Amino acid sequence: MLEIVLSPSEWVDFTAEAKKIMRQKGLTNKDVAQLIGRKENAVSRFFTKNYSSRFIAAEIASALSMEW
């Protein structure tokens, strides 16, 4: 299982980049949750509460083809 460990400042950069890509692709948190096999509230929590799950970060990066 892949992991991305983010410091608080890296989390800010990561989520900003992920949201930018999501906007470009027209994806919602629900869409991303379906892509990674997680519940929507887990993805929403990751983006809004500085909840830096190293596994969810890796799953989102992979689903969005992010270089991280």
TAFENJO-V620668 format. One line per field, one symbol per residue. ss: DSSP state (2 for helix, 1 for strand, 0 for the rest). psi: psi as a letter, one per 40 degrees, with the letter a starting at -180 (. if undefined). burial: 1 if it has 24 or more other ideal C-beta (glycine too) atoms within 12 Angstrom, else 0. A space follows every 10 residues. Layout:
ss = ???
psi = ???
burial = ???
//
This chain:
ss = 0000000222 2222222222 2222200022 2222220002 2222222200 0002222222 22200000
psi = hiihhhiddd dddddddddd ddddefiidd dddddefiid dddddddeff gghddddddd dddefih.
burial = 0001010000 1001101110 1100000010 0110110100 0110011000 0110011111 10110101
//
